[in-house]
């Protein structure tokens, strides 16, 4: 179904990495990333080994499998962070290597794509008290399309037999997933969810975790946190308003839960990811293929 391939853009832009970028993975990395370096290089330590990112290629990275990021010198990079709205797509992406890449000329990304990333993630208002006005719906649609194009290339690499074995159990449990996706803000009880597919709650809990590697409760929690992350980065709603929107009446409790999951407070996350020019370094977009790599 087409809704299985919906994506939520969390953040993005243009950034100049230096050694201050070095860190171990935290909750903020719980997403998928697309990087397209235009100069320099960095190293990513993943759960399967170490990878060096260089210019001339576009990278699809599972932040869920990131261990550490290292920049010895510098790297200028356009980047996007996103999460699938469907656990089905998340399951398929989790079957892939932690990092996949293509030559830029084969990726379908043009100079205009880089400029549109900056259109999406930069706030046209200088006054922080004014609401953000997104005047680039065409750009956002195009970026979503380019991401789905990359994902379609990735899915071609999947083990078809493994998917054939997975699909019957997935489609059996899918009505419960649809109910979760429509009601996760209310955090419905497991017994109500399991009843949607005629299962005892303990059996449903076990099957859900076997299929997706996460409990139903933690899946709903992740959905609420992802919605909060998107709202914190893309709107000027107060922390209290964000908390209420994702189902937390007490903003202090919401902040504690968010901090536990992301290893930073909602305010810190907003400061680091707000879709605004003041929060990220940027140069005028150019043709990345014509830029020279930074010397190491």
C-alpha positions as semicolon CSV with decimal commas, in nm:
position;residue;x (nm);y (nm);z (nm)
1;X;0,000;0,000;0,000
2;X;0,122;0,350;-0,082
3;X;0,091;0,465;0,281
4;X;0,362;0,215;0,373
5;X;0,613;0,445;0,202
6;X;0,532;0,776;0,369
7;X;0,830;0,962;0,515
8;X;0,868;1,233;0,779
9;X;1,150;1,481;0,722
10;X;1,310;1,562;1,056
11;X;1,580;1,809;0,962
12;X;1,844;1,894;0,709
13;X;2,050;2,164;0,547
14;X;2,413;2,243;0,472
15;X;2,685;2,201;0,734
16;X;3,060;2,247;0,767
17;X;3,189;1,962;0,986
18;X;3,506;1,993;1,194
19;X;3,645;1,799;1,492
20;X;3,373;1,948;1,717
21;X;3,126;1,732;1,518
22;X;3,284;1,416;1,667
23;X;3,057;1,223;1,904
24;X;2,915;0,886;1,997
25;X;2,570;0,802;1,864
26;X;2,278;0,920;2,078
27;X;1,900;0,912;2,052
28;X;1,906;1,201;1,806
29;X;2,066;0,963;1,554
30;X;1,765;0,730;1,560
31;X;1,670;0,805;1,200
32;X;1,788;0,751;0,843
33;X;2,030;0,997;0,687
34;X;2,123;1,104;0,338
35;X;2,461;1,278;0,305
36;X;2,614;1,433;-0,007
37;X;2,960;1,573;0,071
38;X;3,091;1,857;-0,144
39;X;3,440;1,878;0,009
40;X;3,653;1,691;0,260
41;X;3,570;1,361;0,427
42;X;3,448;1,207;0,754
43;X;3,447;0,861;0,908
44;X;3,142;0,681;1,043
45;X;3,186;0,389;1,279
46;X;2,889;0,158;1,228
47;X;2,798;-0,166;1,405
48;X;2,960;-0,365;1,122
49;X;3,277;-0,161;1,068
50;X;3,416;0,179;0,970
51;X;3,324;0,374;0,655
52;X;3,482;0,686;0,505
53;X;3,248;0,932;0,333
54;X;3,402;1,129;0,046
55;X;3,295;1,367;-0,228
56;X;3,146;1,246;-0,553
57;X;2,902;1,003;-0,394
58;X;2,563;1,017;-0,223
59;X;2,523;0,813;0,096
60;X;2,221;0,647;0,254
61;X;2,297;0,580;0,622
62;X;2,110;0,398;0,898
63;X;2,153;0,615;1,204
64;X;2,007;0,329;1,406
65;X;2,334;0,143;1,344
66;X;2,572;0,433;1,400
67;X;2,829;0,392;1,679
68;X;3,044;0,705;1,640
69;X;3,105;0,990;1,393
70;X;3,455;1,125;1,339
71;X;3,583;1,429;1,148
72;X;3,962;1,464;1,165
73;X;3,976;1,775;0,948
74;X;3,665;1,907;0,771
75;X;3,375;1,817;0,546
76;X;3,112;2,039;0,386
77;X;2,794;1,840;0,336
78;X;2,430;1,870;0,240
79;X;2,224;1,641;0,460
80;X;1,876;1,514;0,536
81;X;1,739;1,321;0,834
82;X;1,408;1,137;0,804
83;X;1,208;0,849;0,947
84;X;0,958;0,617;0,777
85;X;0,605;0,654;0,907
86;X;0,552;0,281;0,848
87;X;0,717;0,008;1,053
88;X;0,694;-0,204;0,737
89;X;0,934;0,028;0,553
90;X;1,152;0,048;0,862
91;X;1,167;-0,333;0,866
92;X;1,280;-0,345;0,503
93;X;1,543;-0,074;0,546
94;X;1,677;-0,259;0,850
95;X;1,754;-0,561;0,629
96;X;2,008;-0,355;0,430
97;X;2,375;-0,276;0,499
98;X;2,421;0,019;0,739
99;X;2,561;0,241;0,461
100;X;2,484;0,231;0,087
101;X;2,615;0,477;-0,172
102;X;2,605;0,567;-0,541
103;X;2,807;0,799;-0,766
104;X;2,635;1,138;-0,767
105;X;2,579;1,133;-1,142
106;X;2,376;0,812;-1,104
107;X;2,170;0,923;-0,808
108;X;1,928;1,158;-0,983
109;X;2,021;1,449;-0,753
110;X;2,094;1,775;-0,934
111;X;2,228;2,114;-0,828
112;X;1,866;2,225;-0,792
113;X;1,809;1,949;-0,535
114;X;2,078;2,096;-0,311
115;X;1,926;2,441;-0,335
116;X;1,581;2,302;-0,252
117;X;1,711;2,141;0,067
118;X;1,807;2,488;0,185
119;X;1,465;2,622;0,079
120;X;1,290;2,361;0,292
121;X;1,500;2,391;0,605
122;X;1,554;2,765;0,624
123;X;1,302;2,998;0,784
124;X;1,236;3,311;0,575
125;X;1,155;3,508;0,893
126;X;1,427;3,682;1,089
127;X;1,189;3,743;1,380
128;X;1,170;3,424;1,587
129;X;0,836;3,534;1,734
130;X;0,665;3,512;1,396
131;X;0,528;3,176;1,280
132;X;0,725;2,985;1,023
133;X;0,576;3,004;0,676
134;X;0,671;2,718;0,448
135;X;0,672;2,865;0,101
136;X;0,844;2,573;-0,069
137;X;0,585;2,290;-0,101
138;X;0,716;2,208;-0,450
139;X;1,068;2,171;-0,312
140;X;0,951;1,952;-0,025
141;X;0,755;1,727;-0,261
142;X;1,059;1,695;-0,487
143;X;1,287;1,604;-0,196
144;X;1,036;1,341;-0,080
145;X;1,035;1,203;-0,435
146;X;1,413;1,190;-0,453
147;X;1,430;1,010;-0,119
148;X;1,176;0,753;-0,237
149;X;1,377;0,709;-0,556
150;X;1,686;0,625;-0,348
151;X;1,481;0,390;-0,132
152;X;1,350;0,209;-0,440
153;X;1,712;0,141;-0,542
154;X;1,783;0,004;-0,196
155;X;1,481;-0,224;-0,196
156;X;1,603;-0,387;-0,517
157;X;1,884;-0,538;-0,306
158;X;1,652;-0,712;-0,059
159;X;1,637;-1,088;-0,025
160;X;1,313;-1,174;-0,208
161;X;1,274;-1,507;-0,026
162;X;1,303;-1,339;0,313
163;X;1,031;-1,092;0,214
164;X;0,806;-1,372;0,092
165;X;0,833;-1,535;0,433
166;X;0,772;-1,205;0,611
167;X;0,470;-1,083;0,414
168;X;0,204;-1,335;0,530
169;X;0,268;-1,260;0,897
170;X;0,289;-0,887;0,829
171;X;-0,044;-0,875;0,646
172;X;-0,206;-1,078;0,923
173;X;-0,099;-0,821;1,180
174;X;-0,143;-0,514;0,958
175;X;-0,496;-0,415;1,081
176;X;-0,350;-0,380;1,430
177;X;-0,066;-0,169;1,289
178;X;-0,315;0,054;1,109
179;X;-0,499;0,101;1,438
180;X;-0,174;0,185;1,620
181;X;-0,073;0,436;1,353
182;X;-0,408;0,614;1,386
183;X;-0,422;0,609;1,765
184;X;-0,066;0,604;1,906
185;X;-0,112;0,950;2,057
186;X;-0,372;0,801;2,295
187;X;-0,141;0,505;2,376
188;X;-0,420;0,242;2,352
189;X;-0,392;-0,067;2,574
190;X;-0,241;-0,381;2,428
191;X;-0,564;-0,577;2,473
192;X;-0,751;-0,334;2,243
193;X;-0,475;-0,346;1,981
194;X;-0,452;-0,727;1,983
195;X;-0,830;-0,757;1,950
196;X;-0,809;-0,587;1,608
197;X;-0,653;-0,907;1,473
198;X;-0,822;-1,154;1,705
199;X;-0,512;-1,237;1,909
200;X;-0,453;-1,273;2,281
201;X;-0,247;-0,977;2,399
202;X;0,051;-1,183;2,515
203;X;0,067;-1,369;2,182
204;X;0,031;-1,044;1,987
205;X;0,307;-0,885;2,192
206;X;0,540;-1,177;2,119
207;X;0,461;-1,185;1,744
208;X;0,502;-0,808;1,711
209;X;0,844;-0,816;1,873
210;X;0,950;-1,119;1,665
211;X;0,854;-0,942;1,342
212;X;0,980;-0,590;1,412
213;X;1,233;-0,620;1,694
214;X;1,044;-0,375;1,913
215;X;0,750;-0,401;2,152
216;X;0,416;-0,236;2,063
217;X;0,463;0,010;2,351
218;X;0,811;0,115;2,236
219;X;0,688;0,145;1,878
220;X;0,412;0,385;1,987
221;X;0,664;0,576;2,199
222;X;0,897;0,609;1,900
223;X;0,608;0,738;1,687
224;X;0,526;1,005;1,947
225;X;0,891;1,107;1,976
226;X;0,929;1,127;1,596
227;X;0,624;1,351;1,571
228;X;0,763;1,567;1,851
229;X;1,103;1,589;1,679
230;X;0,941;1,705;1,356
231;X;0,730;1,967;1,535
232;X;1,020;2,097;1,744
233;X;1,234;2,143;1,433
234;X;0,970;2,280;1,196
235;X;0,737;2,496;1,409
236;X;0,743;2,764;1,676
237;X;0,494;2,582;1,899
238;X;0,586;2,593;2,266
239;X;0,720;2,282;2,440
240;X;0,385;2,260;2,622
241;X;0,194;2,269;2,292
242;X;0,419;2,004;2,138
243;X;0,376;1,785;2,447
244;X;-0,003;1,812;2,430
245;X;-0,007;1,738;2,059
246;X;0,182;1,410;2,107
247;X;-0,028;1,301;2,403
248;X;0,144;1,435;2,717
249;X;-0,064;1,656;2,946
250;X;0,235;1,732;3,166
251;X;0,513;1,910;2,972
252;X;0,769;1,830;3,243
253;X;0,698;1,459;3,209
254;X;0,717;1,492;2,831
255;X;1,057;1,661;2,865
256;X;1,184;1,381;3,089
257;X;1,068;1,114;2,843
258;X;1,214;1,306;2,547
259;X;1,546;1,353;2,725
260;X;1,560;0,983;2,812
261;X;1,502;0,886;2,447
262;X;1,705;1,156;2,268
263;X;1,973;1,231;2,530
264;X;1,887;1,600;2,510
265;X;1,598;1,817;2,621
266;X;1,329;1,934;2,378
267;X;1,475;2,285;2,394
268;X;1,824;2,157;2,315
269;X;1,688;1,951;2,026
270;X;1,505;2,253;1,887
271;X;1,817;2,470;1,911
272;X;2,022;2,208;1,725
273;X;1,765;2,127;1,455
274;X;1,537;2,428;1,401
275;X;1,467;2,474;1,032
276;X;1,646;2,808;1,026
277;X;1,964;2,959;0,887
278;X;2,085;3,070;1,230
279;X;2,138;2,710;1,340
280;X;2,357;2,576;1,065
281;X;2,651;2,690;0,858
282;X;2,589;2,726;0,492
283;X;2,760;2,844;0,178
284;X;2,591;2,940;-0,143
285;X;2,491;2,617;-0,321
286;X;2,715;2,527;-0,607
287;X;2,781;2,232;-0,830
288;X;2,926;1,970;-0,592
289;X;3,093;1,781;-0,875
290;X;3,313;2,080;-0,953
291;X;3,435;2,144;-0,600
292;X;3,775;2,025;-0,492
293;X;3,806;1,793;-0,195
294;X;3,958;1,945;0,117
295;X;4,313;1,838;0,192
296;X;4,347;1,598;0,483
